[in-house]
Amino acid sequence: MKRIVLFLATNLAILFVLNITLRLLGVDRYLTAQGMNFQALLVFAALFGFGGSFISLAISKWIAKRSTGARVIEQPRNADERWLLETVRRHAERAGIGMPEVAVYPSPDPNAFATGMNRNNALVAVSTGLLSSMGRGEVEAVLGHEIGHVANGDMVTLSLIQGVLNTFVIFLARVIGFMVDSAMRREGERDSGPGIGYFVVSMIAEVLLGIVASIVVAWFSRRREFRADEAGADLAGSTNMIGALEALSRAHTPSALPSQMAAFGIHNGGTLAKLFASHPPLEQRIAALRARGQSASRISL
């Protein structure tokens, strides 16, 4: 909750600064003179920008279960499921979070993901392909990686970032559309309200700005991935975490996770351009863990 309050306060401050900046530049006066309610648009953009992001976060567990066919382990049916529950419980206790739901979903792709509204009510799921292709030490590291995402509050953080960017996309797209439409129309036509140019330009601007926003979110996601790898190494050992990443590198299997879950998986397929990738290249992640281990060794000496 503290993370959400601080982030919302920061975002409100950003919107306030944007409001003041546009006033100083005279943009608000121009838009008002052309018939646009500047303040109402800003409120509308914030409500829809954050609203959509938080609704998506609130139903993320339900979406994850439905889209992947994940089966939550409520009563272990065998020794492997019992081990999964015990391992997640141990990691959660060490990370200081509530016990997440643990699920297995059918997929030959060796992968896993974590999602949920908050760190004490999360879901950690692993694929059947991951369980069949990795040893227990490597699976333990993958589970530690996902617990790291939960403990670090990555789901909430990325949703808040997405909310801010959504707000700017909605707001700026409509401002651009209104300005272009006003410039194209004759003086007498402006009293009749926005024309077709406004809607066309707004839609195009929203698509283009949305692409830029996706790049920003992907950049933040890649930064969080390194921290989750460190959590996996701390909880299960660097050797196991590096081994898990090397196993993923050998698999060369495109990720079968839905796009909304991919940012919180252990591995994505690498089929997207680097700017849009939610995960750094596996080689970079392995190199970062090895450099971290070497640094720790030098300090201990």
C-alpha positions in Angstrom: 0.0 0.0 0.0 2.9 2.4 0.8 4.3 1.8 -2.7 1.0 2.6 -4.3 0.5 5.8 -2.2 4.0 7.1 -2.9 3.7 6.3 -6.6 0.3 7.9 -7.0 1.6 11.0 -5.2 4.5 11.2 -7.6 2.3 10.7 -10.6 -0.1 13.4 -9.4 2.9 15.7 -9.0 3.9 14.9 -12.6 0.4 15.8 -13.9 0.5 19.0 -11.8 3.8 20.0 -13.4 2.4 19.1 -16.9 -0.6 21.3 -16.1 1.6 24.2 -15.0 4.0 23.8 -18.0 1.1 23.9 -20.5 -0.3 26.9 -18.8 3.1 28.7 -19.0 3.4 27.8 -22.7 -0.1 29.1 -23.4 -1.3 25.8 -24.7 -4.3 25.7 -22.3 -5.4 29.2 -23.4 -5.2 28.1 -27.0 -7.2 24.9 -26.4 -9.8 26.8 -24.4 -10.1 29.4 -27.1 -10.7 26.6 -29.6 -13.4 25.1 -27.5 -11.6 22.3 -25.6 -12.1 21.9 -21.9 -8.5 21.5 -20.9 -9.0 20.6 -17.3 -11.8 18.1 -18.0 -9.6 16.3 -20.6 -6.7 16.0 -18.1 -9.1 14.4 -15.5 -10.6 12.1 -18.1 -7.2 10.9 -19.2 -6.0 10.3 -15.7 -9.2 8.3 -14.7 -9.2 6.2 -17.8 -5.4 5.8 -17.9 -5.1 4.6 -14.3 -8.5 2.9 -14.2 -7.7 0.6 -17.1 -4.3 -0.3 -15.6 -5.6 -1.1 -12.2 -8.6 -3.1 -13.4 -6.1 -5.2 -15.5 -4.0 -5.7 -12.3 -7.0 -6.6 -10.2 -8.1 -9.3 -12.5 -4.6 -10.5 -13.5 -4.8 -13.7 -11.5 -8.1 -14.7 -13.1 -6.8 -13.8 -16.6 -3.7 -15.8 -16.0 -5.5 -18.9 -14.9 -8.0 -18.7 -17.8 -5.5 -17.9 -20.5 -2.9 -20.5 -19.6 -5.2 -23.3 -18.3 -3.3 -23.2 -15.0 -4.4 -25.6 -12.3 -3.9 -24.3 -8.7 -2.4 -26.9 -6.4 -4.8 -27.0 -3.4 -4.1 -30.5 -2.3 -0.8 -32.0 -3.6 -1.5 -35.1 -5.8 2.1 -36.4 -5.8 5.6 -35.8 -4.4 6.5 -33.3 -7.1 3.5 -31.0 -6.3 4.2 -31.3 -2.6 7.8 -30.3 -3.2 6.6 -27.3 -5.3 4.3 -26.1 -2.5 7.0 -26.5 0.2 9.7 -24.7 -2.0 7.4 -21.7 -2.7 6.4 -21.6 1.0 10.0 -21.5 2.0 11.0 -18.8 -0.5 7.9 -16.7 0.5 8.9 -16.9 4.2 12.4 -15.8 3.5 11.2 -13.0 1.2 8.7 -11.8 3.9 5.6 -12.1 1.8 2.3 -14.1 2.1 2.1 -17.6 0.7 1.1 -17.3 -3.0 -1.1 -19.7 -4.9 0.9 -22.2 -6.7 -0.2 -23.6 -10.1 1.0 -25.7 -13.0 -0.1 -25.0 -16.5 0.2 -27.3 -19.6 2.9 -26.1 -22.1 6.0 -27.6 -23.6 7.6 -24.2 -23.3 9.9 -24.1 -20.2 8.6 -21.0 -18.4 7.0 -19.7 -15.3 5.3 -16.4 -14.2 4.0 -14.6 -11.2 1.1 -12.2 -11.0 -1.4 -10.7 -8.5 -2.8 -7.5 -7.0 -0.3 -7.4 -4.2 2.6 -9.2 -2.6 0.5 -11.1 -0.1 -2.1 -12.3 -2.6 -0.1 -13.5 -5.6 0.0 -16.4 -8.0 3.1 -18.3 -9.0 2.8 -20.8 -11.9 5.2 -23.1 -13.7 4.8 -24.9 -17.0 4.9 -28.7 -17.4 7.7 -28.1 -19.9 9.8 -26.4 -17.2 9.2 -29.2 -14.7 10.2 -31.9 -17.2 13.3 -30.1 -18.6 15.0 -28.9 -15.4 16.4 -30.4 -12.3 15.0 -29.5 -8.9 17.8 -27.1 -8.1 17.1 -25.1 -11.3 13.3 -25.2 -10.7 13.9 -23.9 -7.2 15.9 -21.0 -8.7 13.1 -20.2 -11.1 10.6 -20.2 -8.3 12.9 -17.9 -6.4 13.0 -15.6 -9.4 9.2 -15.4 -9.5 9.0 -14.9 -5.7 11.5 -12.0 -6.3 9.0 -10.4 -8.7 6.3 -10.6 -6.0 8.5 -9.4 -3.2 9.8 -6.5 -5.2 6.3 -5.4 -6.1 7.0 -5.6 -9.8 3.4 -6.2 -10.8 2.2 -3.1 -9.0 5.1 -1.0 -10.1 4.7 -1.8 -13.8 0.9 -1.3 -13.6 1.5 2.2 -12.1 4.0 3.0 -14.8 1.6 1.8 -17.4 -1.1 4.0 -15.8 1.0 7.1 -16.0 1.9 6.4 -19.7 -1.7 5.6 -20.5 -2.7 9.0 -19.1 -0.2 10.8 -21.2 -1.1 8.9 -24.3 -4.8 9.6 -24.0 -4.3 13.2 -23.1 -1.6 14.1 -25.7 -3.3 12.2 -28.5 -6.5 14.2 -28.0 -4.6 17.5 -27.7 -2.8 16.8 -31.0 -6.0 15.7 -32.7 -7.8 18.9 -31.5 -5.0 21.2 -32.6 -4.7 19.6 -36.0 -8.4 19.6 -36.5 -8.7 23.3 -35.5 -5.9 24.3 -37.9 -7.6 22.5 -40.8 -11.1 23.9 -40.2 -12.4 27.3 -41.1 -13.4 29.8 -38.5 -17.1 29.3 -38.8 -16.8 25.6 -38.6 -15.2 25.4 -35.2 -18.4 26.2 -33.3 -19.9 22.9 -34.5 -17.5 20.8 -32.4 -14.6 18.5 -33.4 -14.6 17.3 -37.0 -13.6 14.0 -38.5 -10.0 15.2 -38.6 -10.0 15.2 -34.8 -11.0 11.6 -34.5 -8.7 10.4 -37.2 -5.6 12.3 -36.0 -6.4 11.3 -32.3 -6.5 7.6 -33.2 -3.3 7.8 -35.2 -1.5 9.7 -32.5 -2.8 7.3 -29.8 -1.3 4.3 -31.8 2.0 6.1 -32.3 2.3 7.3 -28.7 1.1 3.9 -27.5 4.1 2.3 -29.3 6.5 4.8 -27.5 4.8 3.9 -24.2 5.3 0.2 -24.8 9.0 0.8 -25.3 9.2 2.7 -22.0 7.3 -0.1 -20.1 9.6 -2.8 -21.7 12.7 -0.9 -20.6 11.4 -0.8 -17.0 10.5 -4.5 -17.2 14.0 -5.4 -18.3 15.5 -3.6 -15.3 13.2 -5.4 -12.9 14.2 -8.7 -14.5 17.8 -8.4 -13.3 16.6 -7.8 -9.7 14.4 -10.9 -9.9 17.4 -13.0 -11.1 19.3 -11.7 -8.0 16.4 -12.8 -5.8 16.5 -16.3 -7.4 20.2 -16.5 -6.8 19.8 -15.4 -3.2 17.0 -17.9 -2.5 18.3 -20.9 -4.4 22.0 -20.2 -5.1 23.8 -18.5 -8.0 24.8 -21.8 -9.5 21.1 -23.0 -9.7 19.9 -19.6 -11.1 22.6 -19.5 -13.7 21.9 -23.2 -14.6 18.2 -22.4 -15.0 19.0 -19.5 -17.4 21.4 -21.7 -19.4 18.8 -24.4 -19.7 16.4 -21.8 -21.1 19.0 -20.7 -23.5 19.5 -24.2 -24.8 15.7 -24.8 -25.2 15.3 -22.2 -28.0 11.5 -22.5 -27.6 9.3 -19.5 -28.4 7.4 -18.4 -25.3 3.8 -19.5 -25.2 2.8 -17.1 -22.4 0.0 -14.6 -23.2 1.4 -11.1 -23.8 0.0 -9.7 -20.5 1.9 -12.4 -18.5 5.2 -12.4 -20.5 6.7 -9.5 -18.5 6.6 -11.6 -15.3 7.8 -14.8 -16.8 11.3 -16.3 -16.4 11.9 -16.1 -20.1 10.4 -14.7 -23.2 10.9 -16.0 -26.7 13.0 -13.1 -28.0 10.9 -12.8 -31.1 10.2 -9.1 -30.5 12.6 -6.3 -31.3 15.0 -5.5 -28.5 13.2 -2.2 -27.7 9.9 -4.1 -27.1 11.4 -7.1 -25.3 10.2 -7.5 -21.7 13.3 -9.5 -20.8 17.0 -8.8 -21.4 18.9 -11.4 -23.5 19.7 -14.5 -21.5 23.4 -14.0 -22.1 23.3 -10.6 -20.4 21.4 -12.0 -17.4 23.9 -14.9 -17.0 26.8 -12.5 -17.3 25.3 -10.2 -14.6 24.9 -13.0 -12.2 28.4 -14.2 -12.8 29.8 -10.7 -12.3 27.8 -10.4 -9.1 29.2 -13.7 -7.8 32.8 -12.6 -8.6 32.2 -9.3 -6.9 30.9 -11.1 -3.8 34.0 -13.3 -3.8 36.4 -10.4 -3.9 34.6 -8.7 -1.0 34.7 -11.9 1.1 38.5 -12.1 0.5 
